[in-house]
Amino acid sequence: MAVKFLKPLADASQFPAPSVTATPKFRLSDLDLAQHTQGDVRETTFTRNGRGAIGIAGTALRKENVNNVILIPAYHCPALVEPFIWLGYEIRFYPVQADLSVDIAVLEQAMAKGDITHCVVVRYFGFGQNNDEVIQFLHTQSVEIIEDCAHSLFRFVDHFADSGKRVPDVSASICSINKILPTIDGGALYLKDKYEAKLTHVGWSEEAKACAFIVGIPQMLAKVKSLVNQSKPEQVPQISDPAEEDAHLRYFQPIDLASASYRHTKTIFCHSNLKHIRKQRRENFEFIVKNIDNPEVGNALFKQLNDEDIPYVIPFLLQDEKYFFDLRKKGIQILRWEEVAISDCNISQDYRSRLIQVPCHQQLSNRQLNFIVDTFNQLRP
Ligand SMILES: Cc1ncc(COP(=O)(O)O)c(C=O)c1O
């Protein structure tokens, strides 16, 4: 059956520019050129984005002369599903539980016909859920396992700690760099079996433009020009995306399959202080979760962190979706997955409006942390 994504429920243009952004901004002072990300990243292919990495994995793992049938969790964003649509996979969704874990008996049921060739496992929002058990179960089946670490950069990096001794026991693993690090683009891909993806870098002038953009030069020039002209701020020129729009897909572009990340994205990846970022994200999560106390508005989906959890955001379940609008209007860049595909999973269909993603990134100041907490605590039904 064809995949049908639901329409967005809101549009960013309805809200003011956020004072608390969902992701961190680039600061030269955050880089540490003297250190290099732990582990061996030679196994890693740096792609334009996570969806590109997923698409390359889907290409490398596609089987000849059989119907490629992939199981994907019913709770997702379209960017995770679209590469498989493009590649002609038959897509089936499996349900998630209220805590985003997977009922292995239900997964087993979904595989009972014996025609599943691939399965995606998602480490939502930087949390493990019961993914290790799910992967263990999948090893008893003859399927290709694709691990989606789009939100779990640290898990992805840890795979390669100790110079690649702990490579994951999955066919492919992907992550999305600009969810955690202050880069413009970036996905990363590990493939168990060698596959030469032919990826093209942008030209050097495009690279230089992107570097200027990331340190804020065109934005600053636009401000100065508007001050001089005493006019309204000029539009900042955007980095051009060489991709042609594909009319059927909203997020994935076929050119993503052939595009390397910016060169400087890899530099930022390798020289970010990941130890500090891990610690800061965990502390921010703990501060916010401990101090929000307004059960009429909702509750954090997870109250505690396991040793390996490094949150990308704080998943927070609202009692009523109206609070999403209140929070966005106050200037907190809350995200949610509104466009999940139609499926039988009631949790996913419900969470599209009620499960929100609260920022907890490494650059939040004490003032911003208090602002998030106070804004939640001041909401009234
Ligand atoms: C779970 C998940 N997988 C994959 C992706 C795709 O990552 P990217 O935005 O880097 O293409 C996203 C984000 O859109 C995601 O949330």
Ligand as a Chemical Component Dictionary entry (heavy atoms), coordinates in Angstrom:
data_LIG
# 
_chem_comp.id                   LIG 
_chem_comp.type                 NON-POLYMER 
_chem_comp.pdbx_formal_charge   0 
_chem_comp.three_letter_code    LIG 
# 
loop_
_chem_comp_atom.comp_id 
_chem_comp_atom.atom_id 
_chem_comp_atom.alt_atom_id 
_chem_comp_atom.type_symbol 
_chem_comp_atom.charge 
_chem_comp_atom.model_Cartn_x 
_chem_comp_atom.model_Cartn_y 
_chem_comp_atom.model_Cartn_z 
_chem_comp_atom.pdbx_ordinal 
LIG C1 C1 C 0 14.852 9.674  13.049 1  
LIG C2 C2 C 0 15.381 10.443 11.876 2  
LIG N1 N1 N 0 16.009 9.768  10.902 3  
LIG C3 C3 C 0 16.523 10.420 9.834  4  
LIG C4 C4 C 0 16.415 11.786 9.687  5  
LIG C5 C5 C 0 17.021 12.471 8.503  6  
LIG O1 O1 O 0 18.116 13.246 8.901  7  
LIG P1 P1 P 0 18.509 14.567 8.078  8  
LIG O2 O2 O 0 17.574 15.646 8.490  9  
LIG O3 O3 O 0 19.933 14.839 8.453  10 
LIG O4 O4 O 0 18.390 14.210 6.646  11 
LIG C6 C6 C 0 15.754 12.514 10.688 12 
LIG C7 C7 C 0 15.574 13.963 10.588 13 
LIG O5 O5 O 0 15.002 14.547 9.764  14 
LIG C8 C8 C 0 15.230 11.835 11.798 15 
LIG O6 O6 O 0 14.598 12.514 12.775 16 
# 
loop_
_chem_comp_bond.comp_id 
_chem_comp_bond.atom_id_1 
_chem_comp_bond.atom_id_2 
_chem_comp_bond.value_order 
_chem_comp_bond.pdbx_ordinal 
LIG C1 C2 SING 1  
LIG C2 N1 SING 2  
LIG C2 C8 DOUB 3  
LIG N1 C3 DOUB 4  
LIG C3 C4 SING 5  
LIG C4 C5 SING 6  
LIG C4 C6 DOUB 7  
LIG C5 O1 SING 8  
LIG O1 P1 SING 9  
LIG P1 O2 DOUB 10 
LIG P1 O3 SING 11 
LIG P1 O4 SING 12 
LIG C6 C7 SING 13 
LIG C6 C8 SING 14 
LIG C7 O5 DOUB 15 
LIG C8 O6 SING 16 
# 
